[in-house]
Amino acid sequence: MEIYIHTKRFLSGIIGVLLFLAIPGTVFGQTEVPIINSRIDGIVTDSTTRQPITGVVLRIKGVTHEVVTGSDGRFSFVTGQKLPYTLVVSFIGYKTKEVYATGSPVNIQLSDKVSQLNDVVIVGYGTQKRSDITGAISTVPKSNLSQVSSSVDNLLRGAAPGVQVTQSSGQPGASASVRIRGGNSITGGNEPLYVIDGFPVYNDNTTISSSAGTGGAVNALSTINPSDIESIEVLKDASATAIYGSRGANGVIIITTKKGKRGTNDVAFQTYYGLQKISKEVPLLDATQWAELRNDILASSNQAPSFTSAQIAAFGKGTNWQDAAFRTAPVENDELTFSGGDEKSRYNISSNYFNQEGILLNTDFKRYSLRFNYDRDISKNFHVGINATTSYSTSQGAASNIASNSLNSPNIITNILTTPPVLPVKDANGNYVLNTYSTTPSNPIQDLLSIVNQTKVNRSLGNLFAEYTLAPGLKAKVSLGADLINSKSNFYAPSYTGDGYSTLGYATVGAASSNSWLDENTLTYSKTINNDHELNILAGYTTQYLSNESLTAGSKDFVSNLTSYNSLQSGSQILTPTSNAYSWALDSYLARINYSYLHKYNFTVSGRADGSSRFGAGNKWGYFPSAGFSWNAGEEDFIKSAPVVSNLKLRLSAGETGNQEIGEYQSLALFSPFNYDFNNTQVVGLAQTQLANADLKWEKTAQYDGGFDLGLLDNKINFVFDAYYKKTTNLLLAVPVPLSSGYSLSLQNIGSVENKGIEIGINTENINSDGFVWKTALVYSENRNKVLSLGNNETSFFPTIPGTTLGVLQPEIIKVGLPLGTFWGYKTVGIFQNAAQIAEYPTLNSKANTKPGDVRYQDTNNDGVITTADKTNLGSVQPKFTGSLTNTFTYKGFDLVVFLQGSYGGKIYNALRQQLEITNLSQNAWGDVANRWTPTNPSNTIPRASNNPVAQMSSQFVEDASYLRLKNLVLGYTFTNAVLTKIHAKQIRLYVSAQNLVTWTKYTGYDPEVSSFEQNNTAQGIDYGAYPNYKTYLLGLNVTF
Amino acid sequence: MKKLLLLIITASILTACNKLAENPTSYITTTQYFKTQSDATAGVTAIYSELISDGTEQPLYGREINFLADMTTDDLAAGPSAINPNVRALSSITYTATDDRLQVIWRQNYTGISRANAAIDAIPTIQFDTTLRSRLVRESKFLRALFYFNLVRFYGDVPLVLHNPADASNLSSLNVNRTPAATVYAQIIADLTDAENLPSSYSGADIGRATGGAAKSLLVKVYLTQQNWTATVSKALEVINGPYGYALFPNYADVFNPATKNGVEHIFSAQISSNGGLGNSSTLMGANFAGFVGNVPADIPADSSVYKQFSNTDTRKAVTFYTSLINPATGLVYNFPTFYFGKYVDRSELATPGQSNINFPILRYADVLLMYAEALNEAQGPIAAAYAALNQVRVRANTGNLTPGLSQAAFRDSLYAERRREFVQEAQRWFDLVRTKQLVQAVSKVASKTNVSTKNYLFAIPASEISINPDLTQNPGYTN
């Protein structure tokens, strides 16, 4: 039935479009014979570089007829209009110019626009003139889009005020977490909504994973080629995002892919090749130091030393396992694009091959993708098009250890680091040496090379639209889209690896498919009255449906490792297979009215009604209104007359948006399996795990924004300033209920979180003379996040952190009055130097079990004992501010981009260092353990050697995550006309670039920009052996014919 | 033309409306459940499941219950690798009401009760074989009684919840205040009395379910705890002379031998099996297995008194402790510098740490014999029948008959000592010390546990529970 409905819907959509297509052939097929009254020819060039510009649109003022410059910048206008007339010349990135034409030839020079005032900006379900906008919308600069990245989210870093991007790890294809104006939700999703060519996608990596593999998730956005992107707009305030209703609260990122340019037929080839290297290695003990440590640990429990001093001396430095595991890895990208168009149609066909090898052995990400964008004016009233991409990507990721098989080490990175340096990688016969100090003897390099942990994803994302002008100013648009994802995951740990040792070979496979359908119907009406009043009305209905199915299967105990994951039937023990399915639907009505008076006073009112399947039966529908006002004060005479101020615009907006990212079926009373073994045979039991809550409803975020745009000195200096306040209420929070009810938690609309902050964007043109241009862009964002209430008498709780050790340590707290991502633990005072100090100060363990050299913690409540009540706020992951600085220099054919990006004031919990400072007999230790406390070396930071001391969450491992990074450095040269003509090319650009060249930070781990638990809101800022970050050096070539 | 277009758009909108009602296909919801015989059986299986599995924490039997019933006594202590400070606080008797283990054990017992409540209320409404139907209800009652018996002994007065909430629309309706212990005991006895009618044994796929003998044995323990000596003796005799065929294994090691699971001595056990079974990652092993790298396990003897109480001829000593292990993967022998607990170390599964095939005995015949002997001694003095029951246990352990002619007090002391030797790590010690009023005197002998005081005769009500329902009162001596 379900299938029938969707098929029917899709078919009816297709039929609708086919009908649209059929109409013009029969009814609108006649064309008028044009009357020619004048012809002018000319060329459009760049005012600084004197290069011809392709694709410039020239229009006769007051008339719709337009032409486009060809690849040589030339145009010719044949028209029924009589000379003279005014030509309006416009091109993205340049100031629009009006030229009074009296006859041929017309040579027009366009100059770069620093101010983008008259730009058309893409907004939700339409476009708007930048001057008329009332909301807070940032456009990501082109220089950010030219960075090398496997996915678009990583391009947003430092790109716009209010956008904070944290990559989870350096693994190829890894995800990033993106927060627009802070995180609103505690248990729900906080990622923004991505709208890719009109298709809304929530970047939930779990939709592409069946959870058969281990380790970091594959980033769902990495399936889309970032070089296909023409522009990215970030919608931040309620005026801009309320049109996305229940999905607008986290901000919206609108991605528009490249379209062909009219009047051209271009063939472009773009390629780059680069090398990546680990940014830095972490300090570890060498073989001599480790052997000494092991003897000290044994001595601490009165056991005999395991190494003689002669043995220790002979060890020397031993093996550097990091050198053995990391490599210089290539990254390569090739693209071939055919694009162009004529007066009636535009096309862009591209193909892409991207191959990034990871800096860790045997890790990679590859993508093959195709794009087809096409649109055509079937008649002057009828416009159709398609934007579609399909891709196949594969990745081999660094494995996490399977929890039940591993005694201590959480993942391959910790395996590498903890392997004792006294062991060689291989023996004299070339066989891998197994780590005999570990309960499961294995070799991390062999593990890396032989464990299969791959995910293959096929994704097709496309949107088909037809737009018809029903009457002057009234347009109807129907668009149908689909996002189809199929993935397969494979995992195999051979019996000789750490993960497969105890199970004698361990294989799992999984498959997931996720299908999303979109149907969107909008009507827009624009009307200009007396040139004073401009009215733009949008109304629409859209519906989206997603269904996801996944399964996993596996077995273990293999006779032979040869069949890998491809022969589960060869395993002698079957793992419990799993399968899962869910679906959601969203029905929405939306409307927006823009009204502008004299382009000075602009009003926007928008609203959306969303019905979501995810909510309680009684609260399916939510309503999300917003209003915005802006005043182009710069157009007022009293400012126009001011010599310095060239533009001033004040903006105010308010509105409500929602968040529906809570997963499915949360309002229902669900049963889950709970099994038991009768007579050694497992029997399935079922019990209710969740109390029904029919009242479950939306998380609502009320947002207020005030800001101004200021242009000075003929817009050579531009400021954009915003201040905002967001309050999220009705938080979907799993609140504790009395355990005597049989349940622990119930999902309720309780609690609230606020975010407030300021954002500054400054763009300046510092020098523009004699062909030398120097421009600077500064982005600054400050956000303050605070939990206001948790409901039900709760003042705080510890969110569940994955992993046994971290789960017990409870490193993060969610507490009223503190921001999300607050670290909570003991404050370390120093090290107990002697028995007198132990007697004098409170101790964590009993005085009898405390020895000189143990850590001393602060008795914060001064009750004379150290208990969990002494745990306190150790700072939060939230930075005080983030920002970026981009300097762009162009001179003749050269261009240089220097992009600095940074974050200040956030904290990070270095769980990796903590793991490596737990001295025990089986693992290597962090470098500073060499400086541990001994009676002769009275360290006040590093405790004495003892056998496996208990880890405590303490200030010692909460580090400053501030950093400043030379994120991107690009030097390019664009060849001159003379060279180009020789090889019949339109453009050739050669460039070298370096990414992450330098990072200034105090953080002692691999990289301060890390999140081992990825998009998990309540476990942010934890570095537990995440894949390290790397530097990249690239050489690239773009050729257009 | 325009009309046609509008028509198409209208049609597109109308056909495209998605249904907003949720129909989960990978879950079962309440409205669909407890309709058939197999629903009823699965509902009861889920109650058993709570004995040995937990979604986020270690399981009740084999781990969590030992934290309260063994770790806080003179038998066990938290080893240096015990990472949870709350466990170490229990070990040193410095725990407070915020101790997370108190909350976990409270939750696990109430989760089991909630599943039993659902089964007891729903199963009689389903039409199927009446014999099976009443058996399933009685199994549920046995388990509910077991969970309440744990709670009432650990925490004293506890909320008595016998019917589950319908939904979460009114959170404050979930708050239930403490019910006097006597009322809770009355409910336990009522449930167990009905459960006495359970089958005396099972065969095939039902082995491991609660029997009538298990219900009677648990009643023996309830009466003994209430110091109702007459009822204890008569109920114990029903177990001993009943149609159950209980006996001691000739060899003590067979109590913990996977090959002799659910044997003659086992009255009721938490069923654990590895290799895809539920012994996976039950962490019994993780806690008790020292590994082959010189680490110290999480649970260690509280002091030397635990192993010094065994004579070298006592066959229980080699089962209760190990000092060396063989890695079955490599054949290498590992010797440890001291005694570690060995009852739940599955020697056949050492290569797969975290797995075990060893059941956790909740009620076994040796316990019934010792309870019978104890009640007889209290009621009638050390008569021959009391000696005979105690000596069965001693002889099996190769420690010979108890000196004849002891006074009532001396017999009592010998019996208490026998219980300690017999049940190390079987979640009996704390209950015995509390029942016999020896807690403070016994535990304070351990150097690291001198904080023990009379308030520890009950554990604290979990602070989190009181913060949700401020009407819940705290036990004496604890603050929230």
Interface residues (C-beta under 8 A of the other chain):
Chain A: I5 K8 R9 S12 G13 G16 L19 F20 I23 V27 S301 Q303 A403 S404 N405 L407 Y437 S438 T439 Y468 L470 A471 A476 V478 Y501 S502 T503 D519 N521 Y541 T543 Q544 Y545 Q573 I574 L575 T576 S579 N580 A581 Y582 S583 A585 L586 D587 G611 S612 S613 R614 A617 K620 E664 Y665 S667 L668 A669 L670 F671 S672 P673 F674 N675 Y676 D677 F678 N679 N680 T681 Q682 V683 V684 G685 L686 A687 Q688 L691 A692 N693 A694 D695 V735 P736 V737 P738 L739 S740 S741 G742 Y743 S744 S746 L747 Q748 N792 N793 E794 T800 T805 G807 V808 L809 L844 N845 S846 A848 N849 V865 T867 T868 A869 N920 L921 S922 S946 N947 N948 P949 V950 A951 Q952
Chain B: M1 K2 L4 L5 L6 I8 I9 A11 S12 I13 T15 A16 C17 N18 K19 L20 A21 E22 P24 T25 S26 Y27 I28 T29 T30 T31 Y33 D39 A42 G43 V44 T45 A46 I47 Y48 S49 E50 L51 I52 S53 T56 P80 S81 A82 I83 N84 P85 N86 R88 A89 S92 T94 T96 T98 Q103 W106 R107 Y110 T111 I113 S114 R115 N117 A118 V158 P159 V161 N164 P165 A166 D167 A168 S169 L171 L174 N175 V176 G204 A205 D206 I207 G208 R209 K261 N262 Q271 I272 S273 N275 G276 G277 L278 N280 S281 G286 G291 F292 V293 G294 N295 V296 A329 P337 A351 T352 P353 G354 Q355 A447 S448 P462 S464 E465 S467 I468 N469 P470
